[in-house]
Amino acid sequence: MNRAKRSEIFARFQAANPSPTTELEYETTFQLLIAVLLSAQATDRSVNLATRKFFPQHGTPPGLLALGEDGVADYIKTIGLYKTKARNVIKTCQILLEQYDGEVPDDREALESLPGVGRKTANVVLNTAFGHATIAVDTHIFRVSNRTGIAPGKTVLDVERKLEKVVPAPYIQDAHHWLILHGRYICVARKPKCPQCGIADLCEYRHKTLPT
Protein backbone atom coordinates (compact mmCIF):
# COMPACT_ATOMS: atom_id res chain seq x y z
CA MET A 1 0.00 0.00 0.00
CA ASN A 2 1.36 3.42 -0.94
CA ARG A 3 1.59 6.53 1.20
CA ALA A 4 -1.26 8.32 -0.54
CA LYS A 5 -3.68 5.50 0.17
CA ARG A 6 -2.72 5.35 3.83
CA SER A 7 -3.11 9.10 4.17
CA GLU A 8 -6.58 8.99 2.66
CA ILE A 9 -7.61 6.06 4.89
CA PHE A 10 -6.68 7.91 8.06
CA ALA A 11 -8.14 11.16 6.78
CA ARG A 12 -11.47 9.35 6.38
CA PHE A 13 -11.18 7.79 9.82
CA GLN A 14 -10.59 11.25 11.27
CA ALA A 15 -13.48 12.81 9.36
CA ALA A 16 -15.86 10.11 10.62
CA ASN A 17 -14.56 10.18 14.21
CA PRO A 18 -12.46 13.28 15.03
CA SER A 19 -11.85 12.42 18.70
CA PRO A 20 -11.60 8.65 19.15
CA THR A 21 -10.78 7.12 22.50
CA THR A 22 -10.95 3.86 24.38
CA GLU A 23 -14.36 2.38 25.15
CA LEU A 24 -13.17 1.43 28.63
CA GLU A 25 -14.75 3.56 31.36
CA TYR A 26 -12.43 5.31 33.82
CA GLU A 27 -11.97 8.58 35.67
CA THR A 28 -8.27 8.48 36.56
CA THR A 29 -5.06 7.19 35.02
CA PHE A 30 -4.95 4.51 37.70
CA GLN A 31 -8.45 3.34 36.81
CA LEU A 32 -7.47 3.24 33.13
CA LEU A 33 -4.47 1.08 33.99
CA ILE A 34 -6.62 -1.35 35.98
CA ALA A 35 -9.32 -1.47 33.30
CA VAL A 36 -6.78 -2.23 30.56
CA LEU A 37 -5.14 -4.87 32.75
CA LEU A 38 -8.54 -6.52 33.23
CA SER A 39 -9.39 -6.32 29.53
CA ALA A 40 -6.83 -8.94 28.43
CA GLN A 41 -8.78 -11.74 26.73
CA ALA A 42 -12.03 -9.99 27.69
CA THR A 43 -14.35 -7.46 26.08
CA ASP A 44 -14.41 -3.81 27.07
CA ARG A 45 -18.11 -4.22 27.79
CA SER A 46 -17.52 -7.01 30.31
CA VAL A 47 -14.80 -4.95 32.01
CA ASN A 48 -17.03 -1.88 32.22
CA LEU A 49 -19.86 -3.91 33.76
CA ALA A 50 -17.47 -5.11 36.47
CA THR A 51 -15.60 -1.87 37.19
CA ARG A 52 -18.82 0.14 37.51
CA LYS A 53 -19.48 -1.85 40.67
CA PHE A 54 -16.23 -1.04 42.47
CA PHE A 55 -14.47 1.94 40.87
CA PRO A 56 -16.73 4.56 42.49
CA GLN A 57 -15.87 3.48 46.06
CA HIS A 58 -12.63 1.53 45.63
CA GLY A 59 -11.00 2.95 42.48
CA THR A 60 -7.66 3.92 44.06
CA PRO A 61 -4.60 1.86 45.04
CA PRO A 62 -5.49 2.04 48.78
CA GLY A 63 -9.12 1.31 47.97
CA LEU A 64 -8.34 -1.87 46.08
CA LEU A 65 -5.78 -2.97 48.67
CA ALA A 66 -8.49 -2.62 51.29
CA LEU A 67 -10.67 -5.00 49.29
CA GLY A 68 -7.88 -7.55 49.12
CA GLU A 69 -7.32 -10.18 46.48
CA ASP A 70 -10.51 -12.10 47.32
CA GLY A 71 -12.58 -8.93 47.35
CA VAL A 72 -11.31 -7.84 43.94
CA ALA A 73 -11.81 -11.35 42.59
CA ASP A 74 -15.40 -11.32 43.75
CA TYR A 75 -16.09 -8.15 41.75
CA ILE A 76 -14.41 -9.39 38.57
CA LYS A 77 -15.41 -13.06 38.56
CA THR A 78 -17.43 -12.50 35.36
CA ILE A 79 -14.17 -11.68 33.55
CA GLY A 80 -11.85 -14.38 32.22
CA LEU A 81 -8.76 -15.27 34.27
CA TYR A 82 -10.23 -13.32 37.17
CA LYS A 83 -8.15 -14.97 39.91
CA THR A 84 -4.86 -14.20 38.20
CA LYS A 85 -6.03 -10.69 37.36
CA ALA A 86 -7.10 -10.03 40.96
CA ARG A 87 -3.67 -11.12 42.16
CA ASN A 88 -1.97 -8.84 39.61
CA VAL A 89 -4.21 -5.91 40.56
CA ILE A 90 -3.28 -6.19 44.23
CA LYS A 91 0.43 -6.56 43.49
CA THR A 92 0.29 -3.59 41.13
CA CYS A 93 -1.37 -1.45 43.81
CA GLN A 94 1.34 -2.40 46.31
CA ILE A 95 4.12 -1.49 43.88
CA LEU A 96 2.52 1.81 42.91
CA LEU A 97 2.22 2.82 46.56
CA GLU A 98 5.68 1.62 47.56
CA GLN A 99 7.65 2.87 44.56
CA TYR A 100 5.63 5.62 42.85
CA ASP A 101 3.67 7.36 45.64
CA GLY A 102 0.49 5.78 44.32
CA GLU A 103 0.86 7.39 40.88
CA VAL A 104 0.98 5.58 37.54
CA PRO A 105 4.43 6.09 35.98
CA ASP A 106 4.73 7.82 32.61
CA ASP A 107 7.41 5.37 31.49
CA ARG A 108 7.21 2.20 29.41
CA GLU A 109 9.83 0.23 31.34
CA ALA A 110 8.21 1.07 34.67
CA LEU A 111 4.75 0.19 33.39
CA GLU A 112 5.88 -3.14 31.94
CA SER A 113 7.46 -4.04 35.28
CA LEU A 114 4.00 -4.06 36.89
CA PRO A 115 2.33 -7.48 37.28
CA GLY A 116 -0.01 -8.26 34.40
CA VAL A 117 1.10 -5.23 32.36
CA GLY A 118 2.58 -6.12 29.00
CA ARG A 119 3.58 -4.02 26.02
CA LYS A 120 0.02 -3.58 24.74
CA THR A 121 -1.32 -2.41 28.11
CA ALA A 122 1.63 -0.04 28.53
CA ASN A 123 1.02 1.39 25.07
CA VAL A 124 -2.66 2.03 25.81
CA VAL A 125 -1.84 3.86 29.04
CA LEU A 126 1.02 5.85 27.49
CA ASN A 127 -1.18 6.90 24.57
CA THR A 128 -4.53 7.50 26.26
CA ALA A 129 -3.40 8.91 29.59
CA PHE A 130 -0.10 10.58 28.74
CA GLY A 131 -0.47 11.49 25.06
CA HIS A 132 2.42 9.42 23.72
CA ALA A 133 2.28 8.49 20.04
CA THR A 134 2.18 4.76 20.77
CA ILE A 135 0.14 2.08 19.03
CA ALA A 136 -1.29 -0.76 21.08
CA VAL A 137 -1.72 -3.68 18.69
CA ASP A 138 -4.50 -6.06 19.73
CA THR A 139 -6.22 -8.77 17.67
CA HIS A 140 -8.40 -6.17 15.91
CA ILE A 141 -5.48 -3.98 14.85
CA PHE A 142 -3.43 -7.01 13.82
CA ARG A 143 -6.29 -8.24 11.62
CA VAL A 144 -7.11 -4.86 10.08
CA SER A 145 -3.46 -4.00 9.40
CA ASN A 146 -2.88 -7.29 7.60
CA ARG A 147 -6.23 -7.60 5.84
CA THR A 148 -6.31 -4.07 4.44
CA GLY A 149 -2.62 -3.93 3.61
CA ILE A 150 -2.06 -0.84 5.77
CA ALA A 151 0.76 -2.48 7.74
CA PRO A 152 1.14 -6.22 7.18
CA GLY A 153 3.29 -8.18 9.59
CA LYS A 154 3.68 -11.70 10.94
CA THR A 155 3.72 -10.76 14.62
CA VAL A 156 2.09 -8.14 16.82
CA LEU A 157 5.43 -6.39 17.26
CA ASP A 158 6.02 -6.43 13.49
CA VAL A 159 2.68 -4.70 12.95
CA GLU A 160 3.29 -2.19 15.73
CA ARG A 161 6.65 -1.16 14.30
CA LYS A 162 5.30 -1.03 10.76
CA LEU A 163 2.39 1.18 11.82
CA GLU A 164 4.72 3.53 13.67
CA LYS A 165 6.72 3.85 10.47
CA VAL A 166 3.91 4.22 7.89
CA VAL A 167 1.04 6.03 9.63
CA PRO A 168 1.25 9.71 8.61
CA ALA A 169 2.39 11.93 11.48
CA PRO A 170 -0.85 13.94 11.80
CA TYR A 171 -2.75 10.73 12.54
CA ILE A 172 -0.34 8.71 14.69
CA GLN A 173 -1.75 9.83 18.03
CA ASP A 174 -5.24 8.45 17.33
CA ALA A 175 -4.34 5.67 14.90
CA HIS A 176 -4.77 2.71 17.21
CA HIS A 177 -8.20 3.90 18.40
CA TRP A 178 -9.46 4.22 14.82
CA LEU A 179 -8.06 0.82 13.87
CA ILE A 180 -9.49 -0.92 16.94
CA LEU A 181 -12.96 0.52 16.36
CA HIS A 182 -12.78 -0.34 12.67
CA GLY A 183 -11.87 -3.93 13.49
CA ARG A 184 -14.44 -4.19 16.26
CA TYR A 185 -17.43 -2.94 14.26
CA ILE A 186 -16.68 -3.07 10.51
CA CYS A 187 -13.66 -5.20 9.60
CA VAL A 188 -14.80 -8.03 11.85
CA ALA A 189 -13.07 -11.39 11.93
CA ARG A 190 -15.51 -13.82 10.32
CA LYS A 191 -17.18 -11.68 7.67
CA PRO A 192 -16.02 -8.11 7.22
CA LYS A 193 -18.80 -5.61 6.53
CA CYS A 194 -17.27 -4.32 3.31
CA PRO A 195 -20.49 -2.74 1.97
CA GLN A 196 -20.62 -0.55 5.11
CA CYS A 197 -16.92 0.28 5.09
CA GLY A 198 -15.80 3.85 4.51
CA ILE A 199 -12.41 2.76 3.16
CA ALA A 200 -13.47 -0.21 1.02
CA ASP A 201 -12.26 1.44 -2.20
CA LEU A 202 -8.80 1.91 -0.66
CA CYS A 203 -8.50 -1.44 1.11
CA GLU A 204 -6.38 -4.12 -0.61
CA TYR A 205 -8.28 -7.11 0.78
CA ARG A 206 -8.90 -9.49 -2.12
CA HIS A 207 -12.04 -11.17 -0.81
CA LYS A 208 -14.36 -8.26 -0.12
CA THR A 209 -17.88 -9.21 0.90
CA LEU A 210 -20.91 -8.16 -1.13
CA PRO A 211 -24.22 -6.68 0.03
CA THR A 212 -26.66 -9.32 1.24
Phi and psi in degrees as a GROMACS rama.xvg file:
@    title "Ramachandran Plot"
@    xaxis  label "Phi"
@    yaxis  label "Psi"
@TYPE xy
-87.7499  169.912  ASN-2
-62.8202  -38.2046  ARG-3
-63.6576  -41.1961  ALA-4
-63.4037  -46.2749  LYS-5
-60.6849  -42.8617  ARG-6
-61.0439  -42.476  SER-7
-67.7488  -38.7031  GLU-8
-57.9492  -50.1033  ILE-9
-73.049  -28.7498  PHE-10
-63.6722  -39.1677  ALA-11
-70.1972  -40.5891  ARG-12
-57.1929  -45.1789  PHE-13
-65.2604  -41.1359  GLN-14
-63.5468  -37.5657  ALA-15
-78.1916  -27.9836  ALA-16
-149.114  84.0786  ASN-17
-65.4607  -27.0858  PRO-18
-131.093  69.1683  SER-19
-73.6449  152.442  PRO-20
-154.961  176.791  THR-21
-65.4435  151.38  THR-22
-89.8911  -1.78541  GLU-23
-71.4725  142.442  LEU-24
-96.6123  130.195  GLU-25
-161.199  160.321  TYR-26
-119.318  -19.3289  GLU-27
-132.978  164.279  THR-28
-60.4402  -37.9814  THR-29
-61.6052  -44.8597  PHE-30
-64.5409  -36.1538  GLN-31
-61.3735  -46.8362  LEU-32
-56.216  -47.7571  LEU-33
-65.2674  -41.9083  ILE-34
-62.7448  -42.0819  ALA-35
-67.9987  -40.0768  VAL-36
-58.2022  -41.7228  LEU-37
-73.1024  -21.7659  LEU-38
-79.6377  -6.7343  SER-39
-59.5379  124.891  ALA-40
56.6601  32.9807  GLN-41
-146.988  161.325  ALA-42
-85.9634  153.531  THR-43
-59.8741  -36.7323  ASP-44
-61.2545  -44.7913  ARG-45
-65.9425  -35.7097  SER-46
-67.2928  -44.3394  VAL-47
-61.6927  -40.6071  ASN-48
-61.0684  -35.8182  LEU-49
-77.3513  -47.8431  ALA-50
-69.6695  -25.181  THR-51
-59.3704  -25.1112  ARG-52
-82.9137  -22.7515  LYS-53
-129.264  -17.0695  PHE-54
-60.6999  -43.3018  PHE-55
-56.8926  -38.4384  PRO-56
-102.951  -23.988  GLN-57
-127.436  17.4484  HIS-58
-82.8124  42.1354  GLY-59
-134.943  162.866  THR-60
-56.1651  -47.5882  PRO-61
-63.2752  -35.567  PRO-62
-64.2717  -41.8526  GLY-63
-74.1695  -35.3418  LEU-64
-61.9473  -36.3144  LEU-65
-65.2519  -32.6363  ALA-66
-68.6987  -36.6336  LEU-67
80.0909  168.571  GLY-68
-59.5355  -44.2443  GLU-69
-66.4327  -38.2613  ASP-70
-65.1941  -43.8433  GLY-71
-63.7978  -44.3359  VAL-72
-58.5292  -37.7497  ALA-73
-63.8183  -36.6861  ASP-74
-73.4046  -29.7517  TYR-75
-111.07  18.227  ILE-76
-65.3578  -15.6934  LYS-77
-80.9196  -5.92508  THR-78
-101.192  142.192  ILE-79
-59.14  146.957  GLY-80
58.5596  34.607  LEU-81
-64.3347  -32.83  TYR-82
-67.5958  -45.2799  LYS-83
-64.0196  -41.6699  THR-84
-65.8541  -39.5172  LYS-85
-61.9855  -41.3792  ALA-86
-63.1046  -43.468  ARG-87
-66.8209  -37.0983  ASN-88
-61.009  -47.3166  VAL-89
-64.6112  -43.6445  ILE-90
-64.0425  -38.7817  LYS-91
-63.5291  -42.8687  THR-92
-60.302  -42.6867  CYS-93
-61.6652  -45.4697  GLN-94
-65.5673  -43.1773  ILE-95
-59.8705  -40.9893  LEU-96
-72.2781  -38.7554  LEU-97
-77.5404  -35.0449  GLU-98
-111.496  -21.2689  GLN-99
-130.601  22.3359  TYR-100
54.7571  30.9662  ASP-101
80.6441  2.87286  GLY-102
-99.0771  150.049  GLU-103
-79.9165  126.064  VAL-104
-71.8732  142.612  PRO-105
-93.5392  62.0987  ASP-106
-158.118  126.51  ASP-107
-60.1737  -48.1118  ARG-108
-60.7507  -42.82  GLU-109
-65.2602  -41.7401  ALA-110
-63.4992  -44.973  LEU-111
-70.8242  -12.3995  GLU-112
-81.8525  -11.3275  SER-113
-78.1126  142.531  LEU-114
-59.5107  128.832  PRO-115
82.6661  0.665713  GLY-116
-104.547  110.694  VAL-117
-102.836  -167.754  GLY-118
-62.483  -41.8981  ARG-119
-63.6568  -47.2689  LYS-120
-60.5943  -44.3788  THR-121
-59.9007  -41.9973  ALA-122
-63.4788  -40.2602  ASN-123
-62.0388  -46.5338  VAL-124
-65.6062  -44.963  VAL-125
-61.3865  -40.0876  LEU-126
-74.4201  -53.7793  ASN-127
-75.4184  -39.4312  THR-128
-90.4611  -36.0022  ALA-129
-112.75  -2.23932  PHE-130
76.2892  19.6848  GLY-131
-75.652  149.212  HIS-132
-85.0774  60.7338  ALA-133
-102.932  159.379  THR-134
-126.73  116.537  ILE-135
-92.7821  103.585  ALA-136
-85.9625  113.183  VAL-137
-107.933  -169.045  ASP-138
-63.7606  -34.918  THR-139
-65.6449  -48.4129  HIS-140
-65.8624  -38.9404  ILE-141
-60.4636  -45.2747  PHE-142
-65.3254  -49.9534  ARG-143
-62.6325  -42.7793  VAL-144
-62.4487  -40.4978  SER-145
-77.5029  -43.8723  ASN-146
-65.962  -44.1637  ARG-147
-77.7867  -26.4204  THR-148
93.6662  3.94136  GLY-149
-60.0756  -46.2252  ILE-150
-156.037  73.4792  ALA-151
-66.8259  145.152  PRO-152
-166.545  155.349  GLY-153
-84.2908  -23.543  LYS-154
-128.392  164.963  THR-155
-58.2125  -42.8034  VAL-156
-66.8675  -37.2762  LEU-157
-57.9162  -46.5274  ASP-158
-66.1929  -42.3643  VAL-159
-57.8996  -48.5955  GLU-160
-67.0972  -36.399  ARG-161
-66.6206  -43.7724  LYS-162
-61.6556  -42.7913  LEU-163
-60.6051  -27.8146  GLU-164
-85.0268  -37.271  LYS-165
-104.273  -18.2276  VAL-166
-70.0173  127.536  VAL-167
-57.6664  141.406  PRO-168
-51.6509  -40.1998  ALA-169
-63.7981  -15.5612  PRO-170
-112.229  -5.13804  TYR-171
-62.695  -35.6678  ILE-172
-61.715  -39.1418  GLN-173
-104.417  2.93957  ASP-174
-57.1207  -45.4125  ALA-175
-70.6593  -29.4715  HIS-176
-66.0493  -45.8082  HIS-177
-61.0988  -43.0459  TRP-178
-68.8633  -39.1852  LEU-179
-62.3074  -48.7422  ILE-180
-63.9698  -37.5799  LEU-181
-64.3728  -42.1742  HIS-182
-71.4321  -31.2387  GLY-183
-74.2913  -35.2493  ARG-184
-116.881  -22.8453  TYR-185
-118.673  -59.9233  ILE-186
-87.934  60.4927  CYS-187
-73.9923  163.309  VAL-188
-64.2742  -53.2481  ALA-189
-75.1971  -47.2238  ARG-190
-144.373  96.7504  LYS-191
-59.7695  145.809  PRO-192
-90.8115  64.3107  LYS-193
-57.5625  -39.3915  CYS-194
-63.435  -22.0607  PRO-195
-97.3081  0.714595  GLN-196
-84.6788  130.919  CYS-197
-78.84  -6.27257  GLY-198
-123.644  17.8453  ILE-199
-58.6189  -34.8654  ALA-200
-73.5533  -14.6533  ASP-201
-102.318  -23.0311  LEU-202
-67.5848  142.877  CYS-203
-102.475  16.2826  GLU-204
-67.123  129.6  TYR-205
-81.5284  -18.4623  ARG-206
-116.684  52.0976  HIS-207
-60.5802  142.167  LYS-208
-82.2272  157.047  THR-209
-108.061  158.709  LEU-210
-57.1844  142.981  PRO-211
